[in-house]
Amino acid sequence: MIANSPLEELRRKEHFSTREIRQALRDYGNTQESYEVILVAGTNGKGSTTAFLSSILSHRYRVGSYYSP
């Protein structure tokens, strides 16, 4: 890795400002904007809602799920 790359500079910090995060995303091409996302949040029913959406959308789109405790 290049010693003075934006990513290397960010790795040395503990806390980041919103401006720094936005700049880092711009530096790497805003890849988070290259795909559609559905966020399922709430207390109950996230797993079944995600399974339901996946079963419907997978007929036409490539679908992936990420679960976090």
Secondary structure per residue as TSV (DSSP state, phi and psi in degrees):
chain	resnum	aa	ss	phi	psi
A	1	M	-	360.0	144.1
A	2	I	-	-70.0	133.3
A	3	A	T	-59.8	-37.1
A	4	N	T	-107.3	24.0
A	5	S	-	-69.2	155.1
A	6	P	H	-56.7	-38.0
A	7	L	H	-65.7	-42.0
A	8	E	H	-63.9	-39.3
A	9	E	H	-64.9	-39.8
A	10	L	H	-66.5	-34.5
A	11	R	H	-63.7	-23.4
A	12	R	T	-82.0	-12.2
A	13	K	-	-97.3	154.6
A	14	E	S	-96.4	-36.8
A	15	H	-	-125.2	145.9
A	16	F	-	-128.2	142.3
A	17	S	-	-82.8	160.9
A	18	T	H	-58.9	-39.4
A	19	R	H	-60.7	-43.3
A	20	E	H	-65.5	-39.3
A	21	I	H	-66.8	-44.9
A	22	R	H	-60.5	-40.8
A	23	Q	H	-65.2	-42.4
A	24	A	H	-62.1	-41.8
A	25	L	H	-63.2	-40.6
A	26	R	H	-63.6	-43.0
A	27	D	H	-58.6	-31.3
A	28	Y	T	-102.8	18.1
A	29	G	T	85.8	13.9
A	30	N	-	48.8	47.7
A	31	T	G	-61.5	-20.1
A	32	Q	G	-66.3	-14.8
A	33	E	G	-93.3	3.2
A	34	S	S	-91.4	3.1
A	35	Y	S	-147.1	156.5
A	36	E	-	-86.6	145.9
A	37	V	-	-133.5	139.5
A	38	I	-	-117.6	123.7
A	39	L	-	-101.3	123.2
A	40	V	-	-107.8	116.0
A	41	A	-	-129.6	162.1
A	42	G	S	135.6	-176.2
A	43	T	S	-86.0	-48.1
A	44	N	S	-125.1	149.4
A	45	G	-	88.5	8.0
A	46	K	H	-65.6	-42.4
A	47	G	H	-64.4	-46.7
A	48	S	H	-69.6	-36.2
A	49	T	H	-65.1	-43.2
A	50	T	H	-63.7	-43.0
A	51	A	H	-62.3	-43.1
A	52	F	H	-61.5	-49.7
A	53	L	H	-62.1	-41.9
A	54	S	H	-61.4	-43.1
A	55	S	H	-65.0	-35.3
A	56	I	H	-75.1	-49.5
A	57	L	H	-73.7	-25.7
A	58	S	T	-67.9	-14.2
A	59	H	T	-72.8	-21.8
A	60	R	T	-123.6	-24.0
A	61	Y	S	-127.7	159.7
A	62	R	-	-80.4	126.5
A	63	V	-	-122.0	139.7
A	64	G	-	-138.3	155.1
A	65	S	-	-130.7	145.5
A	66	Y	-	-128.1	125.7
A	67	Y	-	-112.8	133.8
A	68	S	-	-130.8	138.1
A	69	P	-	-62.0	360.0
